[in-house]
Amino acid sequence: MTQDRWRKSSFSTGGEQSDCVEVRLRPDLAHLRDSKNPGPIITATPTAWAAFLEHLAR
């Protein structure tokens, strides 16, 4: 994890009404937020982030 900028999911739909998740990766944490409401942020450790991605890949 070396990025320190917000990125939208490649699976996000286009347009104003799209459901988008953004992620910002840092060496020590992963942050997730809703692009339509960027206030609340979910924070995860690198281990938890990896487990989350593994679960999604199933």
For each residue, the residues with C-beta under 8 A, 3 or more apart:
1: 25 26 27 30 46 49
2: 25 27
3: 7 24 25 26
4: 24 25 26
5: 24
6: 22 23 24 33
7: 3 22 23 24
8: 12 20 21 22 35
9: 12 20 21 22 23
10:
11:
12: 8 9 18 19 20 21 35
13: 18 19 20
14: 18
15: 18
16:
17:
18: 12 13 14 15 35
19: 12 13 36
20: 8 9 12 13 34 35 36
21: 8 9 12 32 33 34 35
22: 6 7 8 9 32 33 34 35 38
23: 6 7 9 30 31 32
24: 3 4 5 6 7 30 31
25: 1 2 3 4 30 31 49
26: 1 3 4 29 30 31
27: 1 2 46
28: 45 46
29: 26 43 44 45 46
30: 1 23 24 25 26 43 44 45 46 48 49
31: 23 24 25 26 41 42 43 44
32: 21 22 23 41 42 43 44
33: 6 21 22 37 38 39 40 41 42
34: 20 21 22 37 38 40
35: 8 12 18 20 21 22 38
36: 19 20
37: 33 34 40
38: 22 33 34 35 41
39: 33
40: 33 34 37
41: 31 32 33 38
42: 31 32 33
43: 29 30 31 32
44: 29 30 31 32 48 49 52
45: 28 29 30 48 49
46: 1 27 28 29 30 49 50
47: 50 51
48: 30 44 45 51 52
49: 1 25 30 44 45 46 52 53
50: 46 47 53 54
51: 47 48 54 55
52: 44 48 49 55 56
53: 49 50 56 57
54: 50 51 57 58
55: 51 52 58
56: 52 53
57: 53 54
58: 54 55
